[in-house]
Amino acid sequence: MNSTIINIKTDIEVKKEAQKIAADLGLSLSGVINGFLKQLIRNRAVLFTLNEDTPSDYLLSAIKYSRAERKTGKFHSFKNNRAAIDFLDSK
């Protein structure tokens, strides 16, 4: 993967807190920022919210699509994780 460097200026406390939260989530701050940039590209929108009860338009669309596929029988169900991984490996 080709990569580039983005330099930003932010308050030191903002950076420290963001790094802590990212680490708690098992991510690097770089990974979080890359995820944000990909979401920006996909949604062509910036969403800042403290309301965790509101799903994104992307998520709502994915849920609607999944429900439609389930109604038509276009889904796979697995008894355990190993069965799901075996299925994916067979593709």
C-alpha positions in Angstrom: 0.0 0.0 0.0 1.3 3.4 -0.9 1.0 5.9 2.0 1.5 9.5 2.6 1.9 11.7 5.7 -0.7 14.2 6.9 0.5 16.7 9.4 -2.2 18.4 11.6 -2.1 20.7 14.5 -4.2 19.9 17.6 -4.2 20.6 21.3 -1.9 18.2 23.1 -4.6 17.1 25.5 -6.9 16.4 22.6 -4.3 14.2 21.0 -3.5 12.4 24.3 -7.2 11.7 25.0 -7.8 10.5 21.4 -4.8 8.2 21.6 -6.1 6.8 24.9 -9.6 6.1 23.5 -8.2 4.6 20.3 -6.0 2.3 22.4 -9.0 1.3 24.5 -10.7 0.3 21.3 -7.6 -1.6 20.2 -6.7 0.9 17.5 -3.9 3.3 16.7 -4.8 7.0 16.3 -3.5 6.7 12.8 -6.0 3.8 12.2 -8.8 5.9 13.6 -8.0 8.8 11.4 -7.7 6.6 8.3 -11.1 5.1 9.1 -12.6 8.6 9.4 -11.1 9.6 6.1 -12.6 6.4 4.4 -16.0 7.2 6.0 -15.7 10.8 4.7 -15.1 9.5 1.2 -17.9 6.9 1.3 -20.6 9.1 2.9 -19.4 12.5 1.5 -20.4 14.0 4.8 -18.9 14.8 8.2 -20.9 13.8 11.2 -20.0 14.9 14.7 -22.4 13.6 17.4 -22.5 12.5 20.9 -25.8 10.7 20.3 -24.9 7.0 20.0 -28.5 6.0 19.4 -28.6 7.4 15.8 -27.3 5.0 13.2 -25.7 6.4 10.1 -27.4 6.5 6.7 -24.9 3.9 5.5 -25.7 1.6 8.4 -29.5 2.0 7.9 -29.0 1.2 4.2 -26.9 -1.9 5.0 -29.6 -3.1 7.4 -32.3 -2.6 4.9 -30.3 -4.5 2.2 -29.6 -7.4 4.7 -33.3 -7.7 5.7 -34.3 -7.8 2.0 -31.7 -10.6 1.3 -32.9 -12.5 4.4 -36.5 -12.4 3.2 -35.5 -13.9 -0.2 -33.4 -16.6 1.5 -30.0 -15.2 0.2 -28.1 -15.7 3.4 -26.0 -18.3 5.2 -26.3 -19.4 8.8 -23.5 -21.1 10.7 -23.5 -23.2 13.9 -20.2 -21.8 15.0 -17.2 -19.5 14.0 -15.3 -22.4 12.5 -18.1 -23.3 10.1 -18.2 -19.6 9.0 -14.5 -19.5 8.4 -14.5 -22.8 6.5 -17.3 -21.4 4.3 -15.3 -18.2 3.6 -12.1 -20.3 2.9 -14.1 -22.4 0.3 -14.9 -19.3 -1.8 
